[in-house]
Amino acid sequence: MEIINFDSEWIGFVAAALTTGAFLPQTFKVWKNKSAKDLSLSMYVAMLLGITLWLIYGISIDSPSMIAANSVTLVLVISILYFKLKFK
């Protein structure tokens, strides 16, 4: 039963912008400082796996907001992991 008539995909895009945007400051800080020593490798590996699964799920249900958010976040997490390994 839908109480309010709206396209819920817009809620997904707002949530996507907020959660994906949350990774930007960390990514830029690691890149700028050339250091990721204080970041947890296991946390980012778990995030990588989780985001990959969310992306697969978003593709399977054809959700543009989930696909967009998790694609961008996947790139950001991979970037952080790259910096974590490069700047040991």
N, CA, C and O atoms as a CHARMM CRD file, in Angstrom:
* protein
*
  352
    1    1 MET  N      0.84000  -1.18200   0.00000 PROA 1      0.00000
    2    1 MET  CA     0.00000   0.00000   0.00000 PROA 1      0.00000
    3    1 MET  C      0.88500   1.24600   0.00000 PROA 1      0.00000
    4    1 MET  O      1.69200   1.43800   0.90900 PROA 1      0.00000
    5    2 GLU  N      0.73500   2.07000  -0.99700 PROA 2      0.00000
    6    2 GLU  CA     1.54100   3.27700  -1.12200 PROA 2      0.00000
    7    2 GLU  C      0.74300   4.47500  -0.63300 PROA 2      0.00000
    8    2 GLU  O     -0.30900   4.79900  -1.18500 PROA 2      0.00000
    9    3 ILE  N      1.25100   5.13500   0.41400 PROA 3      0.00000
   10    3 ILE  CA     0.55500   6.27400   0.99700 PROA 3      0.00000
   11    3 ILE  C      0.84200   7.54100   0.20300 PROA 3      0.00000
   12    3 ILE  O     -0.07100   8.31100  -0.09600 PROA 3      0.00000
   13    4 ILE  N      2.09600   7.75600  -0.13600 PROA 4      0.00000
   14    4 ILE  CA     2.49000   8.93700  -0.88900 PROA 4      0.00000
   15    4 ILE  C      2.86200   8.48900  -2.29300 PROA 4      0.00000
   16    4 ILE  O      3.60000   7.51800  -2.46600 PROA 4      0.00000
   17    5 ASN  N      2.35900   9.18500  -3.27800 PROA 5      0.00000
   18    5 ASN  CA     2.62800   8.82500  -4.66600 PROA 5      0.00000
   19    5 ASN  C      3.88300   9.55600  -5.15500 PROA 5      0.00000
   20    5 ASN  O      3.82900  10.74600  -5.46500 PROA 5      0.00000
   21    6 PHE  N      4.98900   8.85800  -5.22000 PROA 6      0.00000
   22    6 PHE  CA     6.22200   9.43200  -5.73100 PROA 6      0.00000
   23    6 PHE  C      7.09500   8.31200  -6.27400 PROA 6      0.00000
   24    6 PHE  O      6.87200   7.13300  -5.99800 PROA 6      0.00000
   25    7 ASP  N      8.06800   8.70000  -7.03300 PROA 7      0.00000
   26    7 ASP  CA     9.01400   7.74000  -7.58500 PROA 7      0.00000
   27    7 ASP  C     10.09800   7.50200  -6.54000 PROA 7      0.00000
   28    7 ASP  O     10.95200   8.36300  -6.32800 PROA 7      0.00000
   29    8 SER  N     10.07300   6.35500  -5.89000 PROA 8      0.00000
   30    8 SER  CA    11.02200   6.07000  -4.81000 PROA 8      0.00000
   31    8 SER  C     12.46600   6.01400  -5.29600 PROA 8      0.00000
   32    8 SER  O     13.38700   6.03700  -4.48000 PROA 8      0.00000
   33    9 GLU  N     12.67800   5.94300  -6.58900 PROA 9      0.00000
   34    9 GLU  CA    14.04000   5.92600  -7.12500 PROA 9      0.00000
   35    9 GLU  C     14.75200   7.23400  -6.79500 PROA 9      0.00000
   36    9 GLU  O     15.97700   7.25300  -6.67200 PROA 9      0.00000
   37   10 TRP  N     14.00300   8.32800  -6.65100 PROA 10     0.00000
   38   10 TRP  CA    14.62600   9.60400  -6.27800 PROA 10     0.00000
   39   10 TRP  C     15.21100   9.54700  -4.87700 PROA 10     0.00000
   40   10 TRP  O     16.26300  10.13000  -4.61700 PROA 10     0.00000
   41   11 ILE  N     14.53500   8.84600  -3.97300 PROA 11     0.00000
   42   11 ILE  CA    15.08400   8.65400  -2.63300 PROA 11     0.00000
   43   11 ILE  C     16.40400   7.89900  -2.74200 PROA 11     0.00000
   44   11 ILE  O     17.36700   8.21600  -2.04400 PROA 11     0.00000
   45   12 GLY  N     16.44300   6.91000  -3.61200 PROA 12     0.00000
   46   12 GLY  CA    17.66300   6.15100  -3.84700 PROA 12     0.00000
   47   12 GLY  C     18.79300   7.02800  -4.35600 PROA 12     0.00000
   48   12 GLY  O     19.94000   6.85600  -3.94400 PROA 12     0.00000
   49   13 PHE  N     18.48600   7.96800  -5.24800 PROA 13     0.00000
   50   13 PHE  CA    19.53100   8.85100  -5.77100 PROA 13     0.00000
   51   13 PHE  C     20.04400   9.81900  -4.70700 PROA 13     0.00000
   52   13 PHE  O     21.23800  10.11700  -4.67500 PROA 13     0.00000
   53   14 VAL  N     19.16900  10.31100  -3.84300 PROA 14     0.00000
   54   14 VAL  CA    19.60500  11.19600  -2.75700 PROA 14     0.00000
   55   14 VAL  C     20.48100  10.40400  -1.78400 PROA 14     0.00000
   56   14 VAL  O     21.54900  10.86700  -1.38400 PROA 14     0.00000
   57   15 ALA  N     20.02100   9.21000  -1.40700 PROA 15     0.00000
   58   15 ALA  CA    20.82000   8.35400  -0.51600 PROA 15     0.00000
   59   15 ALA  C     22.15800   8.01400  -1.17000 PROA 15     0.00000
   60   15 ALA  O     23.19200   8.00300  -0.50300 PROA 15     0.00000
   61   16 ALA  N     22.13700   7.74300  -2.45500 PROA 16     0.00000
   62   16 ALA  CA    23.36200   7.41800  -3.19000 PROA 16     0.00000
   63   16 ALA  C     24.34400   8.57700  -3.16000 PROA 16     0.00000
   64   16 ALA  O     25.53900   8.38000  -2.93700 PROA 16     0.00000
   65   17 ALA  N     23.84500   9.78100  -3.38200 PROA 17     0.00000
   66   17 ALA  CA    24.71700  10.95600  -3.37400 PROA 17     0.00000
   67   17 ALA  C     25.35100  11.15300  -1.99800 PROA 17     0.00000
   68   17 ALA  O     26.53600  11.47100  -1.89500 PROA 17     0.00000
   69   18 LEU  N     24.57000  10.96500  -0.95500 PROA 18     0.00000
   70   18 LEU  CA    25.08400  11.16100   0.40400 PROA 18     0.00000
   71   18 LEU  C     26.09800  10.08500   0.79700 PROA 18     0.00000
   72   18 LEU  O     27.17200  10.40300   1.30500 PROA 18     0.00000
   73   19 THR  N     25.76500   8.82400   0.56600 PROA 19     0.00000
   74   19 THR  CA    26.66400   7.74600   0.99400 PROA 19     0.00000
   75   19 THR  C     27.91400   7.67400   0.12100 PROA 19     0.00000
   76   19 THR  O     29.00500   7.40800   0.62400 PROA 19     0.00000
   77   20 THR  N     27.76700   7.90300  -1.15700 PROA 20     0.00000
   78   20 THR  CA    28.92700   7.89400  -2.04500 PROA 20     0.00000
   79   20 THR  C     29.80400   9.10600  -1.75700 PROA 20     0.00000
   80   20 THR  O     31.02900   8.99900  -1.71300 PROA 20     0.00000
   81   21 GLY  N     29.17200  10.24900  -1.56200 PROA 21     0.00000
   82   21 GLY  CA    29.91200  11.46900  -1.25400 PROA 21     0.00000
   83   21 GLY  C     30.70400  11.36700   0.03300 PROA 21     0.00000
   84   21 GLY  O     31.71100  12.05600   0.19800 PROA 21     0.00000
   85   22 ALA  N     30.26400  10.51900   0.94500 PROA 22     0.00000
   86   22 ALA  CA    30.96400  10.34800   2.21400 PROA 22     0.00000
   87   22 ALA  C     32.37400   9.78100   2.01900 PROA 22     0.00000
   88   22 ALA  O     33.24000   9.98100   2.87000 PROA 22     0.00000
   89   23 PHE  N     32.60800   9.08600   0.92200 PROA 23     0.00000
   90   23 PHE  CA    33.93000   8.52100   0.65200 PROA 23     0.00000
   91   23 PHE  C     34.88700   9.54000   0.02800 PROA 23     0.00000
   92   23 PHE  O     36.10100   9.34200   0.06000 PROA 23     0.00000
   93   24 LEU  N     34.36200  10.61600  -0.53300 PROA 24     0.00000
   94   24 LEU  CA    35.21800  11.58100  -1.22000 PROA 24     0.00000
   95   24 LEU  C     36.25200  12.24300  -0.31500 PROA 24     0.00000
   96   24 LEU  O     37.42200  12.29400  -0.69400 PROA 24     0.00000
   97   25 PRO  N     35.88700  12.75300   0.86100 PROA 25     0.00000
   98   25 PRO  CA    36.91100  13.38900   1.69300 PROA 25     0.00000
   99   25 PRO  C     38.05300  12.43700   2.06600 PROA 25     0.00000
  100   25 PRO  O     39.21800  12.83300   2.06700 PROA 25     0.00000
  101   26 GLN  N     37.71800  11.18800   2.38200 PROA 26     0.00000
  102   26 GLN  CA    38.75700  10.22000   2.74500 PROA 26     0.00000
  103   26 GLN  C     39.66700   9.93600   1.55600 PROA 26     0.00000
  104   26 GLN  O     40.88800   9.87200   1.70200 PROA 26     0.00000
  105   27 THR  N     39.07200   9.76700   0.38800 PROA 27     0.00000
  106   27 THR  CA    39.85300   9.48700  -0.82200 PROA 27     0.00000
  107   27 THR  C     40.81000  10.64100  -1.11600 PROA 27     0.00000
  108   27 THR  O     41.99100  10.42000  -1.38500 PROA 27     0.00000
  109   28 PHE  N     40.29400  11.87600  -1.06500 PROA 28     0.00000
  110   28 PHE  CA    41.14100  13.03900  -1.34800 PROA 28     0.00000
  111   28 PHE  C     42.22400  13.21800  -0.28800 PROA 28     0.00000
  112   28 PHE  O     43.34900  13.59800  -0.61200 PROA 28     0.00000
  113   29 LYS  N     41.89500  12.94900   0.97400 PROA 29     0.00000
  114   29 LYS  CA    42.87900  13.09500   2.04600 PROA 29     0.00000
  115   29 LYS  C     44.02500  12.10100   1.87100 PROA 29     0.00000
  116   29 LYS  O     45.19300  12.46100   2.01900 PROA 29     0.00000
  117   30 VAL  N     43.69100  10.86200   1.55900 PROA 30     0.00000
  118   30 VAL  CA    44.72700   9.84700   1.35200 PROA 30     0.00000
  119   30 VAL  C     45.59700  10.22200   0.15900 PROA 30     0.00000
  120   30 VAL  O     46.82200  10.11000   0.21800 PROA 30     0.00000
  121   31 TRP  N     44.96900  10.66600  -0.91600 PROA 31     0.00000
  122   31 TRP  CA    45.69600  11.04500  -2.12200 PROA 31     0.00000
  123   31 TRP  C     46.59900  12.25600  -1.85700 PROA 31     0.00000
  124   31 TRP  O     47.76100  12.27500  -2.26400 PROA 31     0.00000
  125   32 LYS  N     46.05000  13.26100  -1.17400 PROA 32     0.00000
  126   32 LYS  CA    46.79300  14.48900  -0.90400 PROA 32     0.00000
  127   32 LYS  C     47.97200  14.23700   0.03700 PROA 32     0.00000
  128   32 LYS  O     49.07500  14.72800  -0.20100 PROA 32     0.00000
  129   33 ASN  N     47.74000  13.47900   1.09500 PROA 33     0.00000
  130   33 ASN  CA    48.77800  13.23500   2.09200 PROA 33     0.00000
  131   33 ASN  C     49.71900  12.08900   1.73200 PROA 33     0.00000
  132   33 ASN  O     50.74400  11.89200   2.38500 PROA 33     0.00000
  133   34 LYS  N     49.37000  11.34300   0.70200 PROA 34     0.00000
  134   34 LYS  CA    50.17200  10.18500   0.28300 PROA 34     0.00000
  135   34 LYS  C     50.38500   9.21500   1.44400 PROA 34     0.00000
  136   34 LYS  O     51.45300   8.62000   1.59200 PROA 34     0.00000
  137   35 SER  N     49.33600   9.07200   2.26600 PROA 35     0.00000
  138   35 SER  CA    49.41900   8.17300   3.41200 PROA 35     0.00000
  139   35 SER  C     48.05000   7.57100   3.70200 PROA 35     0.00000
  140   35 SER  O     47.03400   8.26600   3.72000 PROA 35     0.00000
  141   36 ALA  N     48.04900   6.26700   3.92600 PROA 36     0.00000
  142   36 ALA  CA    46.82200   5.56400   4.31000 PROA 36     0.00000
  143   36 ALA  C     47.10400   4.64800   5.49300 PROA 36     0.00000
  144   36 ALA  O     46.38600   3.67400   5.71700 PROA 36     0.00000
  145   37 LYS  N     48.15900   4.96600   6.25200 PROA 37     0.00000
  146   37 LYS  CA    48.59000   4.07900   7.32900 PROA 37     0.00000
  147   37 LYS  C     47.55200   3.89900   8.42300 PROA 37     0.00000
  148   37 LYS  O     47.51800   2.85100   9.06900 PROA 37     0.00000
  149   38 ASP  N     46.71100   4.88900   8.64400 PROA 38     0.00000
  150   38 ASP  CA    45.72300   4.80200   9.71800 PROA 38     0.00000
  151   38 ASP  C     44.40900   4.14200   9.27900 PROA 38     0.00000
  152   38 ASP  O     43.49400   3.98700  10.08700 PROA 38     0.00000
  153   39 LEU  N     44.31900   3.76400   8.03200 PROA 39     0.00000
  154   39 LEU  CA    43.09300   3.13900   7.53100 PROA 39     0.00000
  155   39 LEU  C     43.16500   1.62300   7.68000 PROA 39     0.00000
  156   39 LEU  O     44.22500   1.01600   7.52500 PROA 39     0.00000
  157   40 SER  N     42.03700   1.03700   7.97900 PROA 40     0.00000
  158   40 SER  CA    41.95700  -0.40800   8.15900 PROA 40     0.00000
  159   40 SER  C     41.82300  -1.10900   6.80700 PROA 40     0.00000
  160   40 SER  O     40.84900  -0.90600   6.08200 PROA 40     0.00000
  161   41 LEU  N     42.80900  -1.92900   6.48300 PROA 41     0.00000
  162   41 LEU  CA    42.77300  -2.68700   5.23100 PROA 41     0.00000
  163   41 LEU  C     41.59000  -3.64700   5.22600 PROA 41     0.00000
  164   41 LEU  O     40.89200  -3.76200   4.21900 PROA 41     0.00000
  165   42 SER  N     41.36000  -4.33300   6.33200 PROA 42     0.00000
  166   42 SER  CA    40.26300  -5.30700   6.37200 PROA 42     0.00000
  167   42 SER  C     38.90200  -4.63000   6.21000 PROA 42     0.00000
  168   42 SER  O     38.00400  -5.19900   5.58900 PROA 42     0.00000
  169   43 MET  N     38.73500  -3.43400   6.75300 PROA 43     0.00000
  170   43 MET  CA    37.47500  -2.71600   6.59500 PROA 43     0.00000
  171   43 MET  C     37.22400  -2.37300   5.13500 PROA 43     0.00000
  172   43 MET  O     36.10800  -2.53300   4.64100 PROA 43     0.00000
  173   44 TYR  N     38.24700  -1.90500   4.44900 PROA 44     0.00000
  174   44 TYR  CA    38.07000  -1.52300   3.04500 PROA 44     0.00000
  175   44 TYR  C     37.91700  -2.74500   2.13000 PROA 44     0.00000
  176   44 TYR  O     37.23300  -2.66100   1.11000 PROA 44     0.00000
  177   45 VAL  N     38.53000  -3.85400   2.47000 PROA 45     0.00000
  178   45 VAL  CA    38.30900  -5.08900   1.70000 PROA 45     0.00000
  179   45 VAL  C     36.86400  -5.55200   1.89300 PROA 45     0.00000
  180   45 VAL  O     36.21400  -5.96400   0.93200 PROA 45     0.00000
  181   46 ALA  N     36.35900  -5.48800   3.12400 PROA 46     0.00000
  182   46 ALA  CA    34.96200  -5.85100   3.38300 PROA 46     0.00000
  183   46 ALA  C     34.02400  -4.90700   2.64000 PROA 46     0.00000
  184   46 ALA  O     33.02400  -5.34600   2.07200 PROA 46     0.00000
  185   47 MET  N     34.34100  -3.60500   2.63900 PROA 47     0.00000
  186   47 MET  CA    33.52200  -2.63800   1.89000 PROA 47     0.00000
  187   47 MET  C     33.53100  -2.96000   0.40000 PROA 47     0.00000
  188   47 MET  O     32.49600  -2.89400  -0.26300 PROA 47     0.00000
  189   48 LEU  N     34.69800  -3.30700  -0.11900 PROA 48     0.00000
  190   48 LEU  CA    34.81200  -3.66400  -1.53600 PROA 48     0.00000
  191   48 LEU  C     33.88700  -4.82700  -1.87000 PROA 48     0.00000
  192   48 LEU  O     33.16100  -4.78300  -2.86300 PROA 48     0.00000
  193   49 LEU  N     33.91400  -5.85800  -1.04700 PROA 49     0.00000
  194   49 LEU  CA    33.05600  -7.02500  -1.29200 PROA 49     0.00000
  195   49 LEU  C     31.58300  -6.65700  -1.15600 PROA 49     0.00000
  196   49 LEU  O     30.76300  -7.05900  -1.98100 PROA 49     0.00000
  197   50 GLY  N     31.24600  -5.90000  -0.12300 PROA 50     0.00000
  198   50 GLY  CA    29.85400  -5.50100   0.08300 PROA 50     0.00000
  199   50 GLY  C     29.32900  -4.62900  -1.04000 PROA 50     0.00000
  200   50 GLY  O     28.21600  -4.84300  -1.52200 PROA 50     0.00000
  201   51 ILE  N     30.10500  -3.65700  -1.45900 PROA 51     0.00000
  202   51 ILE  CA    29.68000  -2.76800  -2.54100 PROA 51     0.00000
  203   51 ILE  C     29.55800  -3.53200  -3.85100 PROA 51     0.00000
  204   51 ILE  O     28.65200  -3.26800  -4.64100 PROA 51     0.00000
  205   52 THR  N     30.45200  -4.46500  -4.08400 PROA 52     0.00000
  206   52 THR  CA    30.35200  -5.29700  -5.29300 PROA 52     0.00000
  207   52 THR  C     29.04100  -6.08400  -5.29300 PROA 52     0.00000
  208   52 THR  O     28.36300  -6.17600  -6.31700 PROA 52     0.00000
  209   53 LEU  N     28.69000  -6.65100  -4.13900 PROA 53     0.00000
  210   53 LEU  CA    27.42300  -7.39400  -4.04500 PROA 53     0.00000
  211   53 LEU  C     26.22100  -6.47600  -4.20500 PROA 53     0.00000
  212   53 LEU  O     25.24500  -6.84700  -4.85700 PROA 53     0.00000
  213   54 TRP  N     26.27800  -5.26300  -3.60900 PROA 54     0.00000
  214   54 TRP  CA    25.17900  -4.31500  -3.80000 PROA 54     0.00000
  215   54 TRP  C     25.05400  -3.91300  -5.27200 PROA 54     0.00000
  216   54 TRP  O     23.94500  -3.74000  -5.77700 PROA 54     0.00000
  217   55 LEU  N     26.17500  -3.76800  -5.94900 PROA 55     0.00000
  218   55 LEU  CA    26.13900  -3.43300  -7.37100 PROA 55     0.00000
  219   55 LEU  C     25.49300  -4.55300  -8.17100 PROA 55     0.00000
  220   55 LEU  O     24.65200  -4.30000  -9.03400 PROA 55     0.00000
  221   56 ILE  N     25.87800  -5.77400  -7.89100 PROA 56     0.00000
  222   56 ILE  CA    25.27400  -6.92800  -8.57900 PROA 56     0.00000
  223   56 ILE  C     23.76900  -6.97600  -8.30100 PROA 56     0.00000
  224   56 ILE  O     22.97400  -7.22400  -9.20700 PROA 56     0.00000
  225   57 TYR  N     23.38800  -6.74000  -7.05400 PROA 57     0.00000
  226   57 TYR  CA    21.97000  -6.72800  -6.69300 PROA 57     0.00000
  227   57 TYR  C     21.23300  -5.60400  -7.42600 PROA 57     0.00000
  228   57 TYR  O     20.14400  -5.81800  -7.95900 PROA 57     0.00000
  229   58 GLY  N     21.82700  -4.41000  -7.45200 PROA 58     0.00000
  230   58 GLY  CA    21.21500  -3.28200  -8.15500 PROA 58     0.00000
  231   58 GLY  C     21.01500  -3.56900  -9.63200 PROA 58     0.00000
  232   58 GLY  O     19.99500  -3.19500 -10.21200 PROA 58     0.00000
  233   59 ILE  N     21.98500  -4.23000 -10.23600 PROA 59     0.00000
  234   59 ILE  CA    21.85500  -4.61700 -11.64900 PROA 59     0.00000
  235   59 ILE  C     20.74000  -5.64400 -11.80600 PROA 59     0.00000
  236   59 ILE  O     19.96200  -5.58000 -12.75800 PROA 59     0.00000
  237   60 SER  N     20.66300  -6.59400 -10.86800 PROA 60     0.00000
  238   60 SER  CA    19.65500  -7.65900 -10.99300 PROA 60     0.00000
  239   60 SER  C     18.23000  -7.13900 -10.84000 PROA 60     0.00000
  240   60 SER  O     17.30100  -7.70400 -11.41800 PROA 60     0.00000
  241   61 ILE  N     18.04500  -6.05900 -10.06300 PROA 61     0.00000
  242   61 ILE  CA    16.68700  -5.50100  -9.92800 PROA 61     0.00000
  243   61 ILE  C     16.49400  -4.26800 -10.79500 PROA 61     0.00000
  244   61 ILE  O     15.45400  -3.61300 -10.73100 PROA 61     0.00000
  245   62 ASP  N     17.48900  -3.95400 -11.59900 PROA 62     0.00000
  246   62 ASP  CA    17.43700  -2.82700 -12.53300 PROA 62     0.00000
  247   62 ASP  C     17.14200  -1.50400 -11.82400 PROA 62     0.00000
  248   62 ASP  O     16.22300  -0.77400 -12.19400 PROA 62     0.00000
  249   63 SER  N     17.94900  -1.21400 -10.79200 PROA 63     0.00000
  250   63 SER  CA    17.78900   0.01600 -10.02100 PROA 63     0.00000
  251   63 SER  C     18.88400   1.01100 -10.39800 PROA 63     0.00000
  252   63 SER  O     20.03500   0.84900  -9.99100 PROA 63     0.00000
  253   64 PRO  N     18.53300   2.04400 -11.17700 PROA 64     0.00000
  254   64 PRO  CA    19.54900   3.01100 -11.60200 PROA 64     0.00000
  255   64 PRO  C     20.28900   3.66600 -10.44000 PROA 64     0.00000
  256   64 PRO  O     21.49600   3.88600 -10.53000 PROA 64     0.00000
  257   65 SER  N     19.59000   3.98000  -9.35500 PROA 65     0.00000
  258   65 SER  CA    20.26300   4.63800  -8.23100 PROA 65     0.00000
  259   65 SER  C     21.27000   3.71100  -7.56700 PROA 65     0.00000
  260   65 SER  O     22.35900   4.15400  -7.20000 PROA 65     0.00000
  261   66 MET  N     20.93900   2.45500  -7.40600 PROA 66     0.00000
  262   66 MET  CA    21.87400   1.49500  -6.79900 PROA 66     0.00000
  263   66 MET  C     23.06500   1.23700  -7.71500 PROA 66     0.00000
  264   66 MET  O     24.20000   1.11400  -7.25500 PROA 66     0.00000
  265   67 ILE  N     22.79800   1.15900  -8.99400 PROA 67     0.00000
  266   67 ILE  CA    23.87700   0.92100  -9.95900 PROA 67     0.00000
  267   67 ILE  C     24.84000   2.10600  -9.96800 PROA 67     0.00000
  268   67 ILE  O     26.05700   1.92300  -9.92200 PROA 67     0.00000
  269   68 ALA  N     24.29500   3.31600 -10.02600 PROA 68     0.00000
  270   68 ALA  CA    25.13500   4.51700 -10.06800 PROA 68     0.00000
  271   68 ALA  C     25.94600   4.66800  -8.78300 PROA 68     0.00000
  272   68 ALA  O     27.16100   4.86500  -8.82100 PROA 68     0.00000
  273   69 ALA  N     25.26500   4.57400  -7.65600 PROA 69     0.00000
  274   69 ALA  CA    25.94000   4.78700  -6.37600 PROA 69     0.00000
  275   69 ALA  C     27.04500   3.76700  -6.15100 PROA 69     0.00000
  276   69 ALA  O     28.16400   4.12400  -5.78300 PROA 69     0.00000
  277   70 ASN  N     26.73400   2.52100  -6.36900 PROA 70     0.00000
  278   70 ASN  CA    27.70800   1.47600  -6.08400 PROA 70     0.00000
  279   70 ASN  C     28.82800   1.42700  -7.11000 PROA 70     0.00000
  280   70 ASN  O     29.93200   0.98700  -6.78800 PROA 70     0.00000
  281   71 SER  N     28.57600   1.86200  -8.32300 PROA 71     0.00000
  282   71 SER  CA    29.65000   1.94600  -9.32100 PROA 71     0.00000
  283   71 SER  C     30.66900   3.00200  -8.91600 PROA 71     0.00000
  284   71 SER  O     31.87500   2.75600  -8.94900 PROA 71     0.00000
  285   72 VAL  N     30.17900   4.18200  -8.53300 PROA 72     0.00000
  286   72 VAL  CA    31.08000   5.26300  -8.13200 PROA 72     0.00000
  287   72 VAL  C     31.78800   4.90400  -6.83200 PROA 72     0.00000
  288   72 VAL  O     32.99800   5.10000  -6.71000 PROA 72     0.00000
  289   73 THR  N     31.04700   4.38200  -5.86200 PROA 73     0.00000
  290   73 THR  CA    31.65200   4.01500  -4.58100 PROA 73     0.00000
  291   73 THR  C     32.69200   2.91900  -4.76800 PROA 73     0.00000
  292   73 THR  O     33.72100   2.91800  -4.09200 PROA 73     0.00000
  293   74 LEU  N     32.43400   1.99200  -5.67400 PROA 74     0.00000
  294   74 LEU  CA    33.40000   0.92800  -5.95300 PROA 74     0.00000
  295   74 LEU  C     34.72200   1.52200  -6.43900 PROA 74     0.00000
  296   74 LEU  O     35.79300   1.09000  -6.01400 PROA 74     0.00000
  297   75 VAL  N     34.64600   2.50100  -7.32100 PROA 75     0.00000
  298   75 VAL  CA    35.85800   3.15800  -7.81500 PROA 75     0.00000
  299   75 VAL  C     36.58800   3.85800  -6.67500 PROA 75     0.00000
  300   75 VAL  O     37.81500   3.79100  -6.59300 PROA 75     0.00000
  301   76 LEU  N     35.84300   4.53200  -5.78800 PROA 76     0.00000
  302   76 LEU  CA    36.46800   5.22800  -4.66500 PROA 76     0.00000
  303   76 LEU  C     37.13600   4.25200  -3.69300 PROA 76     0.00000
  304   76 LEU  O     38.24700   4.50200  -3.22600 PROA 76     0.00000
  305   77 VAL  N     36.46700   3.15400  -3.39100 PROA 77     0.00000
  306   77 VAL  CA    37.03200   2.16700  -2.47100 PROA 77     0.00000
  307   77 VAL  C     38.26400   1.49900  -3.08600 PROA 77     0.00000
  308   77 VAL  O     39.25700   1.26500  -2.39800 PROA 77     0.00000
  309   78 ILE  N     38.19300   1.19700  -4.37100 PROA 78     0.00000
  310   78 ILE  CA    39.35900   0.63300  -5.05000 PROA 78     0.00000
  311   78 ILE  C     40.51700   1.63400  -5.00600 PROA 78     0.00000
  312   78 ILE  O     41.66900   1.24100  -4.82200 PROA 78     0.00000
  313   79 SER  N     40.21600   2.91900  -5.17400 PROA 79     0.00000
  314   79 SER  CA    41.26100   3.94700  -5.10100 PROA 79     0.00000
  315   79 SER  C     41.90700   3.97300  -3.72300 PROA 79     0.00000
  316   79 SER  O     43.13100   4.02600  -3.60400 PROA 79     0.00000
  317   80 ILE  N     41.08200   3.93600  -2.68700 PROA 80     0.00000
  318   80 ILE  CA    41.62100   3.94300  -1.32700 PROA 80     0.00000
  319   80 ILE  C     42.47400   2.69600  -1.08400 PROA 80     0.00000
  320   80 ILE  O     43.55000   2.78700  -0.49200 PROA 80     0.00000
  321   81 LEU  N     42.00200   1.54300  -1.53500 PROA 81     0.00000
  322   81 LEU  CA    42.78200   0.31300  -1.37500 PROA 81     0.00000
  323   81 LEU  C     44.10700   0.39400  -2.14300 PROA 81     0.00000
  324   81 LEU  O     45.14400  -0.05300  -1.65300 PROA 81     0.00000
  325   82 TYR  N     44.06200   0.95900  -3.33100 PROA 82     0.00000
  326   82 TYR  CA    45.28700   1.14100  -4.11900 PROA 82     0.00000
  327   82 TYR  C     46.28400   2.00200  -3.34600 PROA 82     0.00000
  328   82 TYR  O     47.45800   1.65400  -3.22400 PROA 82     0.00000
  329   83 PHE  N     45.79600   3.14100  -2.82000 PROA 83     0.00000
  330   83 PHE  CA    46.67100   4.02500  -2.05300 PROA 83     0.00000
  331   83 PHE  C     47.17000   3.34100  -0.78000 PROA 83     0.00000
  332   83 PHE  O     48.32400   3.52000  -0.39000 PROA 83     0.00000
  333   84 LYS  N     46.31000   2.56500  -0.13800 PROA 84     0.00000
  334   84 LYS  CA    46.69400   1.85600   1.08400 PROA 84     0.00000
  335   84 LYS  C     47.87300   0.92200   0.79700 PROA 84     0.00000
  336   84 LYS  O     48.81900   0.84700   1.58100 PROA 84     0.00000
  337   85 LEU  N     47.80900   0.22000  -0.31900 PROA 85     0.00000
  338   85 LEU  CA    48.88400  -0.70700  -0.67200 PROA 85     0.00000
  339   85 LEU  C     50.11200   0.00400  -1.23000 PROA 85     0.00000
  340   85 LEU  O     51.24200  -0.42300  -0.99300 PROA 85     0.00000
  341   86 LYS  N     49.89100   1.08000  -1.96400 PROA 86     0.00000
  342   86 LYS  CA    51.01400   1.81300  -2.57500 PROA 86     0.00000
  343   86 LYS  C     51.81300   2.59700  -1.54400 PROA 86     0.00000
  344   86 LYS  O     53.04100   2.62800  -1.61900 PROA 86     0.00000
  345   87 PHE  N     51.14500   3.23000  -0.58400 PROA 87     0.00000
  346   87 PHE  CA    51.81900   4.09500   0.37800 PROA 87     0.00000
  347   87 PHE  C     52.15200   3.37000   1.67700 PROA 87     0.00000
  348   87 PHE  O     52.14500   3.99500   2.73700 PROA 87     0.00000
  349   88 LYS  N     52.43900   2.08600   1.62800 PROA 88     0.00000
  350   88 LYS  CA    52.74900   1.31700   2.84100 PROA 88     0.00000
  351   88 LYS  C     53.83300   1.95300   3.66000 PROA 88     0.00000
  352   88 LYS  O     54.20500   1.42600   4.70800 PROA 88     0.00000
